[in-house]
Structure formats: structure tokens, C-alpha cells
Amino acid sequence: MKKEMTSLARRIEAISDDVIAWRRELHRHPELSHEEKRTSEWVHRILRDEIGLADIRTGVGGYGIVAEIDTGRPGPAIGLRADMDALPIQESVPCDFASRNPGVMHACGHDAHTAMLLGAARVLKELADGGELGGKVRFIFQPAEEALNREGKSGGRMMVEEGVMEGLSMVAGQHVSPAIEAGKMSFQRGSITASSDSFEITIHGQSAHGATPQHGVDAIVISAAVVQGIQQIISRRIAPVETGLITVGTIRGGTARNIIAPEVELAGTIRAFDPAVRAKLIEELGQICGIADAMGGRAQLRIIEGYPPGFNDPAMADLAEAAVREALGDGAIHPPIGPSTGAEDFAFMSRIVPGVFMRLGVKDPCWPAPLTAHKPDFQIDERSLAIGTTALVAFAVKALREPANA
């Protein structure tokens, strides 16, 4: 098996120029969440015309695409997922494949994710046609990972609601990581990403002249007390061994320096790794809003449900790491770097079936700027694309050929 995996890595290295070219084409034409029309059409064309897949569904969860290989032979059904959307950022790195869409940029590596999944589809199609695989592989090209629509839904959630996980026994995805050296993969067990919910608090007071504050109820003073109370939720309302995070990101209120503000709006995010802690933080946030009543005002709390916590099934992580070791050797493995308080809507998929979300190192020591996602100078070491493509293919092959390990 190890010899076969090594030969897979060589096969993928042979198509690495195509994967890089696909990534650059996507990078030139980024599209925002829920607007990935051109991207979706382009991915569909590559799957149909260059890779030769026939079972392709479009318009799943917005602009999502689902393609499938059914070998007709016994074996599990596995899903491989990549996201396709970009961010509202003006690119600052001059290169011949820089974004041609002003104010929009692939600053989080989704162009790389999509290109690598296309590469994996190409190789797995060849293996299936050669009778070397059993079972089914479903390729999930997901829109809108970065933002919710007007109904408060991301692409991952919408695809799940439209049945993308039906019939699958496992799912895998990956994300580029600037914290890891290019050419290495990292496999976390257990919690890997946090939940992410948003909140809005409207504090109602009563206006008055700043010279006679006794005639009003100062919403700004109340908001200050609420913010202080929020800070104590983490330190005093959940156990020290539990992890949670509440961030107040905006405060808006007041009309003039000599007028008691009648209303203040607060907004922020709530993050946790444990669903029970997530629920506790939301409950406590509601309790804190009671401060407004005690101070003569009133507070309205609105929770906007976001992404659930992401969890890597230990058996799936073991399977993926073993597959990469067999294909690329022990030197390709980077130790786990721990869970991230960032959120990822792959979690909607991995809470339905056992899943693994792999981390692909893209750090380039020659790059002068620090590699940080969601920044206008974000870039990746493209040599890592062959590694990520190999990881997807190796995971799929091992899972399909050794279902007892899955």
C-alpha cells in the first residue's frame, strides 16, 4: 500500500502545473460569498470538459457544485469538500495573476482549496476508470464560507439542508495554514475550530440635556456597564478549564456632546469549542442585559446563529495522517498546532458524519511579509498545492480501500 501511495504522489506531481494554473485563474477572478456565478460555471466546465465527470449537480446551496464518482463496486461513500468564495479586500501584491475585480481578493486560500479538489477529482477519476477503486467519492465545491446571507445561512449550511451529506459515511476538507511550513500537513484530533455567533444589543434610555442629566436615562452609561458585565462572563460565569470568547466589536450611540444619548447599539461575536459552553455564553449574555433594567433603561438582545464548533473525529484524523505518511513520508507531518478560535462552516458537514479538517502548510520563508489570512498582502507558497492535492487523494484511496479503518 505504501508503494502505491508513493506512486500517487508522483502522479499528482505530474499534474501540479495544472493545479497551479487553476489556482491562478481562480485568483484572477475572485467573487464574494453568495455571488460566485462565474467561479461556479468555470469549475463546472473543468469538471465536465477537462476531467470528464458526468454526474454533476449545480446550484446546490446557491452556487455550489456537487460531482460524484460511483465506481459501481463495493465500498464506502466519502465526501471531499472545498470552498470557493473570496473576501472584500483590495489586493496589494503585484503579480501577473492578481485580482481583476476591484475590492475583491482570494485572501484566505479558497482558490487553492478549489484547485486542489479539482486535482484530486482528476486523479481519482483516472483511478476509478482503471478499476482501482470501489465505493463512491462526492466532490463538494461549496460557496459562501465567509458570510451569511439575508436568512443568516452560509453555503455549508445551505448545502447540508439541500442534502449534500445524504448517503455519505465520512467527509474531509482542508485549509491552508500560514503558521505551518510549506509542504507539511497537520492533523488535529478533537476540537479544531470554534463556534461563531453574533449578537446585537440595543440599549434604550431617555434623552435629556447634558446640563440636566437627572431628567434622562443615559444609554451610554448603561452601555458601559453592560460591556463591563460582558467581560466578566468569561472570567466568572464559566469554569476556568472551559474556553469561551465574547468580543464587543462596535458601539454606536449619541447625537451631540451635550445631549444624553437615548439609544446605544452594541454588536459583537461569541465563540466556544463546546456546544454546552456556547449555550451558556448566550444565556449569560441575556442575563447581563438585565443591567439596563436595574439602571432605569431597557435592553434588547438579538442573537444571530453562526457556525457550530468544528470537531475532527480522531479515527478520521488517524486515517488521514496515516495516508499522508504513506504517500509523502514522515517528513510531511507537522505536529498538531491546537484548535483555532476562528470558525469554519465545514463544521455543518462534520457534525453529520465523521470528518477531518486537515491543515496544509503554505508558509514561505522567502516571503517578506508575514503570511496572515484576510490581509491584502496574503500569498501562499504554490509548491504546497501538490501536497494538499496528494493529501485529499491519499485519504480517499485509503478510506475506499480500507473501509475497516474508517
C-alpha positions in Angstrom: 0.0 0.0 0.0 2.8 2.4 0.8 4.4 1.9 -2.6 1.1 2.6 -4.3 0.7 5.8 -2.2 4.1 6.9 -3.2 3.3 6.4 -6.8 0.1 8.5 -6.3 2.3 11.4 -5.0 4.4 11.2 -8.2 1.3 11.1 -10.3 0.0 14.3 -8.6 3.4 16.0 -9.0 3.0 15.4 -12.8 -0.3 17.5 -12.8 0.9 20.2 -10.4 1.3 22.7 -13.1 -2.3 22.3 -14.0 -3.3 22.7 -10.3 -1.3 25.9 -10.0 -2.8 27.2 -13.3 -6.3 26.5 -12.0 -5.5 28.3 -8.7 -4.2 31.4 -10.6 -7.2 31.5 -12.8 -9.5 31.5 -9.8 -7.3 34.1 -8.1 -7.6 36.4 -11.0 -11.4 36.3 -10.8 -12.5 36.3 -7.2 -16.1 36.5 -6.2 -17.7 37.3 -2.9 -19.9 35.0 -0.9 -23.3 34.2 -2.5 -22.0 35.8 -5.7 -19.8 33.0 -7.1 -21.6 32.7 -10.5 -18.5 32.8 -12.8 -16.5 30.7 -10.4 -19.2 28.0 -10.3 -19.6 28.0 -14.1 -15.8 27.7 -14.5 -15.5 24.8 -12.0 -18.4 23.0 -13.7 -16.6 23.4 -17.1 -13.4 22.0 -15.7 -15.1 19.0 -14.1 -17.1 18.2 -17.3 -14.7 19.0 -20.1 -11.2 18.5 -18.7 -11.8 15.9 -16.0 -14.7 14.1 -17.7 -17.1 13.8 -14.8 -20.7 13.2 -15.9 -22.6 13.2 -12.6 -22.6 16.9 -11.8 -25.2 19.0 -10.0 -25.1 22.8 -10.0 -27.0 25.4 -8.0 -26.7 23.4 -4.7 -26.8 25.8 -1.7 -26.6 28.8 -4.0 -23.7 28.5 -6.5 -22.5 25.2 -5.1 -21.5 22.2 -7.2 -21.7 18.5 -6.3 -19.9 16.0 -8.6 -19.7 12.3 -7.9 -17.8 9.2 -9.0 -19.7 6.0 -8.5 -17.5 3.0 -9.2 -20.3 0.6 -9.0 -18.1 -1.6 -6.8 -18.5 -2.2 -3.1 -17.1 0.4 -0.7 -18.0 3.4 1.4 -19.2 6.8 0.1 -16.9 9.6 1.1 -17.1 13.4 0.6 -14.3 15.8 -0.2 -15.1 19.5 0.3 -13.5 22.8 -0.8 -14.8 26.4 -0.5 -14.9 28.8 -3.4 -15.6 32.4 -2.2 -13.3 35.4 -1.8 -13.2 38.4 0.5 -14.0 42.2 0.2 -10.3 43.1 0.3 -8.2 45.1 -2.2 -5.2 43.1 -3.2 -1.8 44.8 -2.6 0.6 42.2 -4.0 1.7 42.9 -7.6 1.7 39.7 -9.7 0.6 38.6 -13.1 -2.4 36.7 -11.7 -3.6 39.4 -9.2 -7.3 40.0 -8.8 -9.0 41.8 -11.6 -12.1 42.5 -9.5 -11.5 45.8 -7.6 -12.0 45.4 -3.9 -12.3 41.6 -4.0 -9.5 39.1 -3.3 -8.8 35.5 -2.5 -7.1 36.4 0.8 -7.9 33.2 2.6 -6.8 30.5 0.2 -10.1 29.3 -1.1 -8.7 29.5 -4.6 -6.1 27.0 -3.6 -8.7 24.7 -1.9 -10.8 24.6 -5.1 -7.8 24.0 -7.4 -6.6 21.1 -5.2 -10.0 19.5 -5.1 -10.1 19.7 -8.9 -6.7 18.0 -9.0 -8.0 15.3 -6.7 -11.1 14.7 -8.8 -8.9 14.3 -11.9 -6.6 11.7 -10.3 -9.5 9.8 -8.5 -11.4 9.7 -11.8 -8.4 8.1 -13.5 -8.1 5.5 -10.7 -11.8 4.7 -10.8 -11.8 4.3 -14.6 -8.8 1.9 -14.2 -10.8 -0.2 -11.8 -8.5 0.6 -8.9 -11.2 1.9 -6.5 -14.5 0.8 -5.1 -17.3 2.9 -3.5 -18.2 6.5 -4.2 -16.5 9.8 -4.0 -18.5 13.0 -3.8 -16.7 16.3 -4.6 -18.3 19.2 -2.8 -17.5 22.7 -4.1 -19.0 25.0 -1.6 -19.9 28.7 -2.0 -20.2 31.3 0.8 -18.0 30.1 3.6 -17.1 33.6 4.6 -20.5 35.2 5.0 -24.1 34.6 5.9 -27.0 35.5 3.5 -30.0 37.5 4.5 -31.6 34.4 6.0 -28.5 34.0 8.2 -27.1 31.0 6.4 -23.7 30.2 5.0 -23.0 28.0 2.0 -22.1 25.0 4.1 -25.4 25.1 6.0 -27.4 25.6 2.8 -25.7 22.6 1.1 -26.4 20.4 4.1 -30.0 21.5 4.1 -30.2 20.5 0.4 -29.0 17.0 1.1 -25.3 17.1 0.2 -24.4 14.8 3.1 -27.0 12.2 2.3 -25.5 8.7 1.9 -22.0 9.7 2.9 -20.1 7.8 5.7 -17.3 10.4 6.1 -16.1 13.8 4.9 -12.8 15.5 4.6 -11.6 19.0 3.9 -8.6 21.2 4.3 -7.4 24.7 4.8 -4.1 26.4 4.1 -2.2 27.5 7.2 0.4 30.3 7.1 1.6 29.0 10.5 2.9 25.8 9.1 5.9 25.4 6.8 5.0 24.7 3.2 5.0 21.1 2.2 3.8 19.8 5.6 0.4 18.7 6.8 -1.1 18.9 10.4 -3.8 16.7 11.8 -5.7 17.8 14.9 -7.8 15.4 16.9 -11.0 16.7 18.6 -11.8 20.4 18.6 -10.3 22.3 15.7 -12.5 25.4 15.1 -14.8 27.4 17.4 -18.4 28.2 17.0 -19.2 31.7 15.9 -22.4 33.5 16.7 -23.1 37.2 16.5 -25.1 39.4 18.8 -26.7 42.8 18.7 -27.8 44.7 21.8 -29.9 47.8 21.6 -29.9 49.8 24.9 -32.8 52.2 25.3 -32.6 55.2 27.7 -34.2 58.6 27.7 -32.8 61.8 26.1 -32.2 64.9 28.1 -29.9 68.0 28.0 -26.4 67.3 29.1 -26.8 70.1 31.7 -29.7 68.3 33.4 -28.9 64.6 33.3 -31.4 63.9 36.1 -34.2 64.3 33.6 -32.9 61.5 31.3 -31.6 57.9 31.3 -28.1 57.8 29.8 -27.8 54.9 27.4 -24.1 55.5 27.1 -23.5 55.0 30.8 -25.7 51.9 30.7 -23.8 50.5 27.7 -20.5 51.0 29.6 -21.9 48.9 32.5 -23.1 46.2 30.1 -19.7 46.0 28.4 -18.0 45.6 31.8 -20.5 42.9 32.7 -19.9 41.1 29.4 -16.2 40.9 30.2 -16.9 39.1 33.5 -18.9 36.3 31.8 -15.8 34.6 30.7 -13.9 35.1 33.9 -16.7 34.5 36.4 -19.6 32.6 34.8 -17.9 29.7 33.1 -15.4 27.3 34.6 -11.7 28.2 34.3 -11.0 24.9 32.4 -13.6 25.8 29.8 -12.9 28.1 26.8 -15.1 30.8 25.6 -14.7 34.3 24.0 -17.1 37.2 23.7 -15.9 40.3 21.7 -17.8 43.6 21.6 -16.7 44.9 18.2 -18.8 48.1 17.8 -20.5 50.7 19.9 -22.7 53.3 18.3 -24.7 55.9 20.1 -25.2 59.6 20.8 -26.0 62.6 18.6 -24.2 65.5 20.2 -21.7 66.1 23.0 -24.3 68.0 25.2 -27.2 65.6 24.8 -27.9 62.5 27.0 -28.0 59.6 24.5 -31.4 57.9 24.3 -30.1 54.8 22.5 -26.8 52.8 22.0 -26.2 49.8 19.8 -23.6 47.2 20.7 -22.5 44.3 18.4 -20.0 41.5 18.7 -19.3 37.8 18.4 -19.5 34.8 20.7 -17.1 31.8 20.3 -16.7 28.5 22.0 -15.5 24.9 21.4 -18.1 23.1 23.4 -21.8 23.3 22.5 -22.7 23.5 26.2 -20.4 26.4 26.7 -21.8 28.1 23.6 -25.3 27.8 25.0 -24.1 29.1 28.4 -22.5 32.2 27.0 -25.6 33.1 25.1 -27.7 32.6 28.2 -25.3 34.7 30.3 -25.4 37.5 27.7 -29.1 37.7 28.2 -28.7 37.9 31.9 -26.2 40.7 31.6 -28.7 42.7 29.6 -30.7 42.9 32.8 -28.2 45.6 34.0 -30.1 48.1 31.8 -33.3 47.5 33.7 -31.5 48.0 37.0 -30.2 51.4 35.7 -33.6 52.6 34.6 -33.3 51.7 30.9 -34.1 48.7 28.7 -32.0 46.3 26.6 -33.0 44.2 23.6 -30.7 41.3 22.7 -30.6 39.6 19.3 -28.6 36.5 18.6 -27.6 35.7 15.0 -26.7 32.0 14.9 -23.5 31.3 13.0 -21.3 28.3 12.7 -21.2 25.3 15.1 -17.9 24.2 16.7 -15.7 22.1 14.4 -14.6 18.7 15.5 -12.2 16.3 14.0 -13.1 12.7 14.5 -10.0 11.0 16.0 -10.3 7.9 13.8 -10.7 10.1 10.6 -7.6 12.2 11.7 -5.7 8.9 12.2 -6.7 7.7 8.8 -5.8 10.9 7.0 -2.4 11.2 8.8 -1.6 7.6 8.0 -2.5 8.1 4.3 -0.2 11.2 4.1 2.7 9.4 5.8 2.4 6.5 3.3 2.3 8.9 0.3 4.8 11.5 1.3 6.8 10.1 4.2 7.1 11.1 7.9 8.8 14.4 7.0 5.5 15.7 5.6 3.8 15.6 9.0 3.7 18.7 11.2 2.7 18.3 14.9 -0.9 19.5 15.7 -0.9 23.2 16.4 -4.1 23.2 18.5 -7.6 24.3 17.9 -8.3 27.7 16.3 -10.8 30.3 17.7 -11.6 31.0 14.1 -14.8 29.4 12.7 -15.4 27.3 9.6 -18.7 26.1 8.2 -17.2 22.7 7.3 -18.5 22.1 10.9 -22.0 21.8 9.5 -20.8 18.8 7.5 -18.6 17.1 10.1 -21.3 17.1 12.7 -23.4 14.9 10.5 -20.8 12.2 9.6 -17.3 11.6 11.0 -15.0 14.2 9.4 -11.5 15.5 9.3 -10.4 19.0 8.5 -6.7 19.0 7.6 -4.2 21.9 7.8 -1.9 22.5 4.8 1.3 24.4 5.5 1.8 27.3 3.0 4.4 29.4 4.8 7.2 30.6 2.6 10.3 31.8 4.4 11.3 33.9 1.4 8.2 35.9 1.5 9.0 39.3 3.1 5.6 40.0 4.7 4.1 37.7 7.4 1.6 35.3 5.9 -1.7 36.1 7.5 -5.1 35.4 6.1 -7.7 38.1 5.5 -5.0 40.7 4.6 -4.3 42.4 1.3 -0.8 41.0 1.0 -1.8 37.4 1.6 0.0 34.9 -0.6 0.8 31.2 -0.5 3.8 29.0 -1.5 2.3 27.3 -4.5 4.6 24.4 -4.1 2.3 23.3 -1.3 -0.6 22.7 -3.8 0.8 19.3 -4.8 1.0 18.3 -1.1 -2.6 19.3 -0.4 -3.9 17.5 -3.6 -1.9 14.4 -2.5 -3.5 14.5 1.0 -7.0 14.5 -0.5 -6.3 11.7 -2.9 -4.4 9.6 -0.4 -7.2 10.0 2.2 -9.8 9.0 -0.3 -7.8 6.0 -1.6 -7.1 4.7 1.9 -10.7 5.2 3.0 -12.1 3.4 0.0 -9.6 0.5 0.0 -9.5 0.0 3.8 -13.0 0.9 5.0 -12.5 -1.1 8.2 -10.1 1.6 9.3 -12.6 4.4 8.8 
